Amino acid sequence: MKKIVLLSIISLIFGNVFAQNTAYWQQHVDYKMKVVMDVKNYQYKGTQELVYTNNSSDTLRRVFYHLFNNAFQPGSEMDARLQSIKDPDKRMIDTIKFNGISTLESRIKNLKPNEFGYLNISNFKQDGVDAKTKTVGTVLEVTLAKPILPHSKTTLTLNFDGQVPLQIRRSGRNNAEGVEFSMAQWYPKIAEFDFEGWHADPYISREFHGVWGNFDVKITIDKEYVLGGSGYLQNKNEIGYGYQDKGIHVSYPKNSKTLTWHFYAPMVHDFTWAADKEYLHDIVKGPNNVDLHFLYKNNPSIIGNWKALQPKMVSIMDFYNKKVGDYPYKQYSFIQGGDGGMEYAMCTLMLGDKKVEALLKTAAHELAHSWFQQVLASNETKHSWMDEGFSTYIEYLALNEIASKKEDNPFKKVYLSYYKLIASGKEQPQSTQVDRYDENKFYSTSSYYKGAIFLSQLEYLIGKENVNKTLKRYYQEFKFKHPTPNDIKRTAERVSGANLDWYLTDWTQTTNTIDYGIVAVKEGENKTIISLERIGRTPMPMDVLVEYTDGTKESFYIPLRMMNYQKDNPTPAIKRTVLSDWAWANPSYEFTISKNKTSISKITIDPSALMADIKQADNAYEIKIVNYKKV
């Protein structure tokens, strides 16, 4: 009866989401997995039953699975990439010194057979009939026994055995802080098939893409271990750890050296867990009665920091709910593990031996992914900026919101990072596939910071209130639909009425830059003529602030012709004059100010600093006054 009620609630929560836009179909999966851990050898065996629903109009004759563990083997594509990229991830390399010379070497390259990862598949059947399989690196290709027709279901079953690699990247065993199991990307995961086709990308270094569904997972492990991860624990009475203070009676199996942890995760596209014998487990109530779980090592030097983190994350989740939309699940877990901070379904794995400020920044960013990576879930392999950038945007807003001293523009450091990328001359378009970036640092700046600027700069284009409305509408209309870049653009257009196709194209598909300047200021007896120029390729509307020697101010707004839009005055306390529009093909623009009783002291392009003009020096024009005479 409880399961029926749970499924009914899930249908109410998620079912109407799909009804909002019938043009967006999604495949659906129901996983049932049982896994038994051999903790001494860091190996495991499991079975998987997957009911696959083909909601597309295509007939599928093959399916593909990700076998992520296979990346952690000498000679893998991940290993090759580490050896060829200019700036390999420091977490994934060793520094080798020989004759006083230091060289960098892939950690994967030197893994021994009992240290690397693998995931082997056997006994693959479709509806009880054998199907042909072929493993190539981190991808399993299955030739089906029979086609999956449009709008039909099939049941795929398999056995798998795996080995947990030494912790190299995200997943693995015995990480730098001594967490024994960080079980991310640990099971055979079916690849996404959508309107673009199959997304069976090899695991080389970057992010993930998956099919939404329900995960029913049973993990049998030595009973000394404490687990946390995706989903809801179904057998709290049997497990008990962390729930005793909730008044739950604990009934451990007698004479058993192991426990089976039973989790159920509805409407997620991944399942992750972690385990350690020394985990402490705190549960704090968050907004909308969401349980926030905190699992961290029983290390006296970090306990206080993790305790201090907890109320802050309640505030952060509340901010995200109000800024974007309600978190749709009833639990989220912050778990010490992994190699930095990485988002997963209903949880994050994050390093925990840090000060409160560092813990807060990581936790705030990873929690933000729950909205953009887990619920909206754009294809990160193709559009990483939509997840990393948007998560960074609301992270910076949230941290500024709870800070003791708030900044008018919390994105200053974000813009500076972008300007450094431009100065390097090595920027690649944001449409670059994530593994094709020449250097890791350029991927990071483009995805995280330039991606965040897409939204903060959108505030400059259509106004902060319209961006707030855009985020909320985008979330409501596209959750559980894998939206594309066009969807965020069209949402902003529907909210504001502006034409923004040029913005999406220039900002995300090219390396065009924004560069405007004040060329000249000519003062006559009755008027002042201000001359502006566009130097960069990317067009923008102009906010120009004029300050006078008596302390008064007025602003001038120059609409961009191709936007077909006039933004509301962002500073209503300052009188604003709307001028004629500026067409992109004209590199220069002039406007006239009638002479006032007082003289101009300063003219500034974009006083908000939200327009990412790559050269700020010519954005302000100051007139110095000495003994009331101009010099």
C-alpha positions in Angstrom: 0.0 0.0 0.0 2.8 2.4 0.8 4.4 1.9 -2.6 1.1 2.5 -4.4 0.7 5.8 -2.5 4.3 6.8 -3.3 3.8 6.0 -7.0 0.6 8.0 -7.0 2.4 11.0 -5.5 5.2 10.6 -8.1 2.6 10.6 -10.9 1.0 13.8 -9.5 4.4 15.6 -9.1 6.0 14.5 -12.4 3.1 13.4 -14.7 1.7 16.9 -15.3 5.2 18.1 -16.1 5.3 16.1 -19.2 1.8 17.3 -20.1 2.9 20.9 -20.2 4.7 20.5 -23.6 3.8 17.5 -25.6 6.4 18.3 -28.2 9.1 17.2 -25.8 9.1 13.4 -25.6 11.5 11.5 -23.3 12.5 7.9 -23.1 11.8 6.3 -19.7 13.6 3.6 -17.7 12.9 1.6 -14.6 16.0 0.1 -13.0 16.0 -2.8 -10.5 19.5 -3.6 -9.3 21.0 -5.8 -6.7 24.7 -5.6 -5.9 26.9 -7.4 -3.4 30.1 -5.7 -2.3 33.4 -7.6 -1.6 35.0 -4.9 0.5 38.3 -6.7 0.9 39.0 -6.8 -2.8 37.0 -3.7 -3.8 35.0 -5.7 -6.2 31.2 -6.2 -6.6 28.8 -8.4 -8.5 25.3 -7.4 -9.5 22.2 -8.0 -11.5 20.2 -5.4 -13.4 16.7 -5.5 -14.8 15.8 -2.5 -16.9 12.3 -1.8 -18.4 12.9 0.5 -21.3 10.0 2.6 -22.7 10.5 3.9 -26.2 8.5 7.1 -26.4 10.1 8.1 -29.7 8.7 7.6 -33.2 11.9 5.6 -34.1 12.3 1.8 -34.2 15.4 0.9 -32.1 17.4 -2.0 -33.2 20.4 -1.3 -31.0 20.9 0.2 -27.5 24.0 1.5 -25.8 25.2 1.5 -22.3 27.9 3.5 -20.5 30.6 1.4 -18.6 32.3 4.3 -16.9 34.6 2.2 -14.8 36.5 1.1 -17.9 38.0 4.6 -18.2 40.3 3.9 -15.3 42.5 1.4 -17.1 45.9 2.0 -18.7 45.5 2.7 -22.3 42.0 4.1 -22.0 40.9 7.2 -23.8 40.9 9.0 -20.5 44.5 7.9 -19.9 45.5 9.0 -23.4 43.9 12.4 -22.9 45.8 12.9 -19.7 49.0 12.3 -21.5 48.2 14.6 -24.4 46.5 17.7 -23.0 48.6 20.7 -22.0 47.1 21.2 -18.5 46.0 17.8 -17.2 43.8 17.8 -14.1 46.2 17.9 -11.1 44.1 15.3 -9.3 44.7 12.8 -12.0 48.5 13.0 -12.4 51.6 12.3 -10.5 54.7 14.4 -10.5 57.7 12.2 -11.3 61.2 13.5 -10.5 64.3 12.0 -12.3 67.8 13.6 -12.3 66.3 16.8 -10.9 63.7 17.1 -13.7 60.0 16.9 -12.9 57.6 15.4 -15.3 53.8 14.9 -15.2 52.5 11.4 -15.6 49.0 10.0 -15.8 48.0 8.2 -12.6 45.9 5.8 -14.7 48.9 4.8 -16.7 50.5 3.1 -13.7 47.5 1.4 -12.2 48.1 -2.2 -11.4 45.4 -4.9 -12.2 44.0 -4.9 -8.7 43.9 -1.0 -8.7 42.2 -0.2 -12.0 38.5 -0.1 -12.6 36.4 -2.4 -14.8 32.8 -3.3 -15.5 32.2 -6.6 -17.2 28.7 -7.5 -18.7 27.4 -11.1 -19.1 24.1 -12.9 -19.7 22.5 -10.0 -21.5 18.9 -10.8 -22.5 16.0 -9.0 -24.0 12.6 -10.3 -22.8 14.4 -13.5 -21.9 16.1 -13.9 -25.2 19.9 -13.6 -25.7 21.1 -10.4 -27.3 24.5 -9.8 -28.9 26.9 -7.4 -27.1 30.1 -5.7 -27.9 32.3 -3.6 -25.5 34.4 -0.8 -26.9 36.2 1.1 -24.1 33.5 2.7 -21.9 30.6 1.9 -24.2 28.6 -1.3 -24.5 26.8 -1.8 -27.9 23.8 -4.2 -27.9 22.2 -5.6 -31.0 18.7 -6.4 -29.8 17.0 -9.7 -30.2 14.0 -7.8 -31.6 13.4 -4.1 -32.4 11.8 -1.9 -29.9 8.9 -0.4 -31.7 7.7 3.2 -31.2 5.7 3.6 -28.0 6.4 0.2 -26.7 8.4 -1.4 -23.8 11.0 -4.1 -23.5 12.8 -5.7 -20.5 16.6 -5.8 -20.7 18.5 -7.9 -18.1 22.2 -8.5 -17.5 24.7 -9.5 -14.9 27.7 -7.3 -14.1 30.9 -7.5 -12.1 33.1 -4.6 -11.4 36.1 -3.4 -9.6 36.3 -0.1 -7.8 39.4 1.8 -9.1 41.8 3.7 -6.9 40.2 7.2 -6.7 41.4 9.1 -9.7 38.4 11.2 -10.8 35.0 11.6 -9.1 34.5 7.9 -8.3 36.8 5.3 -6.7 38.1 3.9 -3.5 40.2 5.4 -0.7 40.1 9.0 -1.7 42.5 11.7 -0.4 40.6 12.1 2.8 40.3 8.4 3.5 36.7 7.8 2.4 36.6 4.2 1.4 33.9 4.0 -1.4 32.8 6.9 -3.7 30.4 4.9 -5.9 29.6 7.2 -8.8 29.3 5.9 -12.4 29.5 2.4 -11.0 26.7 0.5 -12.8 25.8 -0.2 -16.5 23.9 2.9 -17.4 21.8 3.0 -20.6 22.7 5.9 -22.9 20.2 8.7 -23.7 18.3 8.6 -27.0 16.5 11.8 -28.0 15.4 13.8 -31.0 19.1 14.1 -32.0 19.7 10.3 -31.7 22.0 8.3 -29.4 24.3 10.0 -27.0 26.8 7.2 -26.4 29.8 9.4 -25.8 33.0 7.7 -24.4 34.0 8.7 -20.9 37.1 10.8 -21.4 36.9 13.5 -18.7 33.7 15.5 -18.7 30.1 15.5 -17.7 27.1 13.1 -18.1 23.8 12.8 -19.8 21.1 10.3 -19.0 17.5 9.0 -19.2 15.1 9.7 -16.4 13.5 6.9 -14.6 13.0 5.1 -11.3 15.8 3.3 -9.6 15.2 0.4 -7.1 18.6 -0.5 -5.8 19.7 -3.0 -3.1 23.3 -2.9 -1.9 24.6 -5.6 0.3 27.7 -4.6 2.2 29.5 -5.4 5.5 27.3 -4.0 8.3 30.1 -1.8 9.7 29.6 0.6 6.8 27.3 3.6 6.7 25.8 4.6 3.3 24.4 7.7 1.8 23.4 8.7 -1.7 20.5 9.0 -4.2 17.0 8.1 -3.3 15.0 7.2 -0.2 16.1 4.5 2.2 13.3 1.9 2.2 14.4 -0.2 5.2 15.2 2.3 7.9 14.1 -0.1 10.7 16.6 -2.6 9.5 19.5 -0.2 8.9 18.8 2.3 11.6 22.0 4.4 11.4 21.3 8.1 11.7 17.6 7.5 12.3 17.7 6.4 16.0 17.0 10.0 17.2 13.9 10.0 15.0 12.3 7.3 17.2 12.6 4.5 14.7 13.1 1.1 16.1 16.2 -0.6 14.8 16.1 -4.4 14.2 19.5 -5.6 12.8 19.4 -9.1 11.3 20.8 -11.6 13.7 24.1 -13.5 13.0 24.7 -11.5 9.8 27.9 -9.9 8.8 26.3 -7.8 6.1 23.3 -5.5 5.7 21.3 -4.8 2.6 20.5 -1.2 2.0 17.4 -0.7 -0.1 17.1 2.7 -1.9 14.3 3.9 -4.2 15.0 7.0 -6.3 12.0 8.3 -8.4 12.5 10.3 -11.6 16.3 10.7 -11.7 18.8 10.0 -14.4 21.5 8.6 -12.3 22.2 6.8 -9.0 25.2 7.4 -6.8 26.2 6.3 -3.3 29.1 6.4 -0.9 30.1 4.2 2.0 32.6 4.5 4.9 32.9 2.9 8.4 33.5 6.2 10.1 30.7 8.4 8.7 28.7 10.6 11.0 25.2 11.2 9.8 23.2 14.3 10.6 19.6 15.0 9.3 18.3 18.6 9.2 14.9 19.7 8.0 15.1 22.0 5.0 12.5 24.0 3.1 9.2 22.2 2.2 10.0 19.5 4.7 13.0 18.2 2.7 15.5 16.1 4.7 19.0 17.4 4.3 21.5 14.6 5.1 25.1 15.4 6.0 27.6 12.4 6.0 31.2 13.1 7.0 34.1 11.5 8.6 34.3 11.2 12.4 37.3 13.5 12.4 37.3 16.0 15.4 39.0 18.7 13.2 36.1 18.9 10.7 33.0 18.1 12.8 32.5 21.7 13.8 32.8 22.9 10.2 30.2 20.4 9.0 27.8 21.4 11.8 28.2 25.1 10.9 27.5 24.3 7.3 24.1 22.8 8.0 21.9 25.9 8.7 23.6 27.7 5.8 22.5 25.1 3.4 18.9 25.3 4.6 19.0 29.0 3.7 20.7 28.3 0.3 18.0 25.7 -0.7 15.3 28.2 0.3 16.9 30.8 -1.9 17.1 28.5 -4.9 13.5 27.4 -4.4 12.4 31.1 -4.6 14.8 32.0 -7.4 14.1 29.1 -9.7 11.4 26.8 -8.4 10.8 24.2 -5.7 13.2 21.3 -5.4 11.0 18.3 -6.4 12.4 15.6 -4.1 12.2 15.1 -0.3 15.8 14.5 0.4 19.3 15.8 -0.5 22.6 14.5 0.8 25.9 16.3 1.3 28.5 13.4 1.4 32.2 13.6 2.1 33.8 11.7 -0.8 35.1 12.0 -4.3 37.8 14.4 -5.3 36.4 17.9 -5.1 32.7 18.5 -5.6 30.5 16.7 -8.1 26.7 16.8 -8.5 24.6 13.6 -8.6 20.9 12.7 -8.3 19.7 14.0 -4.9 23.3 14.2 -3.5 26.8 15.5 -4.0 30.2 14.0 -3.2 32.5 16.6 -1.9 35.8 16.9 -0.1 35.2 17.7 3.6 38.4 18.5 5.3 38.1 22.2 4.7 37.1 25.5 6.4 33.4 26.4 6.6 33.8 29.0 3.8 35.2 26.5 1.4 32.6 23.8 2.3 29.9 26.4 1.8 31.1 27.4 -1.7 31.3 23.8 -2.8 28.0 22.7 -1.3 26.2 25.8 -2.7 27.4 25.1 -6.2 26.7 21.4 -6.1 23.2 21.9 -4.7 22.5 24.4 -7.5 23.1 21.6 -10.0 20.0 19.9 -8.7 17.9 22.4 -10.6 20.0 22.7 -13.8 21.8 19.3 -14.1 19.4 16.9 -12.4 15.9 18.4 -13.1 16.4 20.5 -16.3 19.4 18.4 -17.4 20.6 19.9 -20.6 23.1 17.8 -22.5 26.3 18.8 -20.7 28.5 17.2 -23.3 27.2 19.7 -25.9 26.1 22.6 -23.8 28.0 22.5 -20.5 27.5 26.3 -20.0 23.8 25.8 -19.5 24.4 23.7 -16.4 27.7 24.9 -15.0 27.1 28.5 -15.9 23.6 28.7 -14.6 24.5 26.9 -11.4 27.4 29.3 -10.9 25.0 32.2 -11.5 22.5 31.3 -8.7 25.4 30.1 -6.5 27.0 33.6 -6.5 23.6 35.2 -6.0 22.8 32.9 -3.0 26.2 33.4 -1.4 25.8 37.1 -1.7 22.3 37.0 -0.3 23.5 35.3 3.0 26.8 37.3 3.2 27.2 39.7 6.1 28.3 42.3 3.6 26.5 42.3 0.2 28.0 43.4 -3.1 26.0 45.5 -5.7 27.6 43.3 -8.4 28.4 39.8 -7.0 29.8 38.7 -10.3 33.0 40.9 -10.4 35.3 38.0 -10.2 33.3 36.1 -12.8 33.8 38.9 -15.3 37.5 39.2 -14.5 38.0 35.5 -15.2 36.2 35.9 -18.6 38.4 38.9 -19.5 41.5 36.8 -18.8 40.2 34.2 -21.1 39.8 36.8 -23.9 43.3 38.2 -23.2 44.8 34.7 -23.6 43.6 34.6 -27.2 42.7 30.9 -26.8 38.9 31.1 -26.3 36.8 28.5 -28.1 33.1 28.8 -28.7 30.8 27.5 -26.0 29.3 25.2 -28.6 32.5 23.2 -28.5 32.0 19.6 -27.3 33.4 19.4 -23.8 36.2 17.0 -24.6 37.4 19.1 -27.5 38.7 22.0 -25.5 42.4 22.5 -26.0 43.0 23.1 -22.3 41.0 22.4 -19.1 41.3 25.9 -17.8 39.6 27.3 -20.9 36.8 24.8 -20.7 36.3 25.8 -17.0 36.2 29.6 -17.7 33.9 29.2 -20.7 31.5 26.8 -19.0 31.3 28.2 -15.5 32.0 31.9 -15.9 31.1 32.8 -19.4 28.0 30.6 -18.9 27.1 32.6 -15.7 27.6 35.9 -17.6 25.0 34.7 -20.1 22.4 35.3 -17.4 23.9 38.2 -15.6 24.4 40.0 -18.9 20.8 39.1 -19.8 19.9 41.3 -16.8 21.6 44.2 -18.6 19.6 43.4 -21.8 16.1 42.8 -20.5 16.2 43.8 -16.8 16.7 41.9 -13.6 13.0 41.3 -13.0 12.5 39.8 -16.5 15.5 37.5 -15.9 13.9 36.4 -12.6 10.7 35.6 -14.5 12.6 33.8 -17.2 14.3 31.5 -14.8 11.1 30.5 -13.1 9.2 30.0 -16.3 12.1 28.1 -17.9 12.2 25.7 -14.9 8.5 25.1 -14.9 8.1 24.5 -18.6 11.2 22.5 -19.2 11.9 20.4 -16.1 12.5 16.8 -17.0 12.8 17.6 -20.7 16.5 18.1 -21.5 16.1 21.7 -22.8 18.4 23.1 -25.5 20.0 26.5 -25.8 17.1 27.7 -27.9 14.7 27.0 -25.0 16.3 29.4 -22.6 16.5 32.0 -25.3 12.8 31.6 -26.4 11.7 31.7 -22.7 13.5 35.0 -22.2 11.9 36.3 -25.4 8.4 35.2 -24.3 8.8 36.9 -21.0 10.3 40.2 -22.2 9.2 40.5 -25.8 12.8 41.2 -27.0 14.4 39.5 -30.0 17.4 37.6 -28.6 18.5 35.3 -31.3 21.6 37.4 -32.1 22.6 37.2 -28.4 22.4 33.4 -28.2 24.4 33.1 -31.5 27.1 35.7 -30.7 27.6 34.7 -27.1 27.5 30.9 -27.3 28.4 29.9 -30.9 31.2 32.4 -31.7 34.2 34.0 -30.0 32.9 37.5 -30.9 33.4 40.0 -28.1 31.8 43.2 -26.8 33.8 46.4 -27.0 32.4 49.9 -27.0 34.0 53.2 -26.3 33.5 56.9 -25.8 35.4 58.5 -28.7 34.8 62.2 -28.1 32.9 64.7 -26.0 32.4 68.1 -27.6 30.9 70.9 -25.5 29.4 73.9 -27.2 27.6 76.9 -25.9 24.2 75.2 -25.8 24.9 71.5 -26.2 27.3 68.7 -25.7 27.8 66.1 -28.4 28.9 62.6 -27.2 30.4 60.2 -29.8 30.4 56.4 -29.2 31.9 53.6 -31.2 31.4 49.9 -31.5 34.8 48.1 -31.8 33.9 44.5 -31.1 31.6 42.4 -33.3 28.9 41.6 -30.7 26.2 44.3 -30.6 24.7 45.7 -27.4 22.2 48.3 -26.4 23.7 51.2 -24.4 23.1 52.5 -20.9 25.0 55.8 -20.6 25.2 57.7 -17.3 26.0 61.4 -17.2 27.1 63.0 -14.0 27.3 66.7 -13.4 29.4 68.9 -11.2 26.5 69.8 -8.9 26.1 66.1 -8.1 23.0 65.4 -10.2 22.8 62.6 -12.7 20.8 61.6 -15.7 20.9 58.5 -17.9 20.4 57.8 -21.6 19.3 54.6 -23.2 20.2 53.6 -26.8 18.1 50.6 -27.9 19.7 48.0 -30.1 17.8 47.9 -33.4 17.8 44.2 -33.9 16.4 43.6 -30.4 13.1 45.5 -31.2 12.9 46.2 -27.5 13.1 49.0 -25.0 14.2 48.0 -21.5 12.6 49.5 -18.4 14.7 52.0 -16.6 16.9 50.0 -14.2 17.5 53.1 -12.0 14.1 54.8 -11.7 15.5 57.4 -9.3 17.6 58.8 -12.1 15.8 60.5 -15.0 16.3 58.6 -18.2 16.0 59.7 -21.9 15.4 57.0 -24.5 17.3 57.9 -27.7 16.9 56.5 -31.3 18.2 53.0 -31.8 21.6 51.9 -32.9 21.9 49.6 -35.9 24.7 47.1 -35.8 26.1 48.0 -39.2 26.9 51.5 -38.0 30.1 51.4 -36.1 29.6 54.9 -34.6 26.8 56.7 -32.8 26.3 60.3 -31.7 23.8 62.0 -29.4 23.3 65.4 -28.0 22.7 66.7 -24.5 21.2 70.1 -24.1 23.4 72.5 -22.0 22.5 72.6 -18.3 23.4 75.2 -15.7 26.2 72.9 -14.5 28.9 71.2 -16.4 29.5 67.5 -17.1 32.0 65.8 -14.7 31.8 62.2 -15.9 30.2 60.0 -18.6 30.0 56.2 -18.1 28.9 53.4 -20.5 27.1 50.7 -18.5 27.4 51.8 -14.9 26.0 48.4 -13.8 29.2 46.7 -15.1 26.9 43.8 -16.3 27.8 44.2 -19.9 31.0 42.2 -20.6 32.9 44.9 -22.4 36.4 43.5 -22.8 38.2 46.9 -22.6 36.9 49.0 -19.8 39.4 51.9 -20.1 37.4 53.8 -22.8 34.0 53.2 -21.1 34.3 56.3 -18.9 35.1 59.9 -19.7 36.1 62.2 -16.9 36.5 66.0 -16.9 38.8 67.2 -14.1 37.9 70.6 -12.6 40.7 72.7 -11.0 39.7 76.0 -9.4 36.4 75.6 -11.3 38.2 75.7 -14.6 38.3 72.8 -17.0 41.6 71.2 -17.7 
